[in-house]
Structure formats: C-alpha cells, structure tokens
C-alpha cells in the first residue's frame, strides 16, 4: 500500500504520513514531476506550491539633486520675496541668486549651495534654523517645505 506525507510519497510507511490508493500515488507522482506539491494536512491533496512572498522594495535612496524650481519651492513665499528684493540692492546676493537660477540642477550636498544659503542667512534674509531644512536630502518625490 502506498503512503503520502507533506511533500513526499512512498510505498513504505512514512512518519506522519497517511495511506493513499494506488491511483492517488500515481497522481501524486505525476503531479510532483509537474512541480506540484503533495499535502496531507486536512486530507490528501496535490496542488501547485504557494507563490513566494514578493521581494521587499529596496528603501528609497536619499535624493540630493533637484531642479531649480524644486529647490526654489523649498523656500517660503516670504523668503523668496526677501531674497529677490535683496538681489537688486546687494550685488553679492544678486550673483548667488543668478547662479541658483542659471544652474542646470541644485545639489544640496554641494558646498557652493550651502555657501549661498549661508550668505542669505548672514544677510538676514533667512533664519538660521531654515538652513538644515533647505539643505536636507529627501526621499524620492518628497519635497520639504
């Protein structure tokens, strides 16, 4: 008499196994050759194996490069207006403002970007506590205010 247990069949008794018919043995053998699994939990059955859990998404990499528009959106409207107004009166502020606008992109890890923010702070256009927020990397689509 044939026997079956989870993931195995035999003509000899199997610990934890159950007796099955010759037809069930033949079906189990054919199923196993097709990649199916034998189960005896709740009764004899042959089925496709369960699908593995999907691979977890890799964590998002911090984003440090932004378009000029994305970088400008990090500033409040009041901050933008203060910098813009000051850029007409103070040539140094104007040059930094123009550099930011002319850039292909803004990298918040670039020392020149930090120097520009530091100039705005030193001229009283930004509060010092805004520095870290303006120079912080973000995760993918997140744009901090």
Secondary structure, 3 states (H helix, E strand, C coil): CEEEECCEEECCCCCCCEEECHHHHHHHHHHHHCCEEEECCCCCEEEECCCCCCCCCCCCCEECEECHHHHHCCCCHHHHHHHHHHHHHCHHHHHHHHHHHHCCCEECCCHHHHHHHHHHHHCCCCCHHHHHHHCCCEECCCCCC
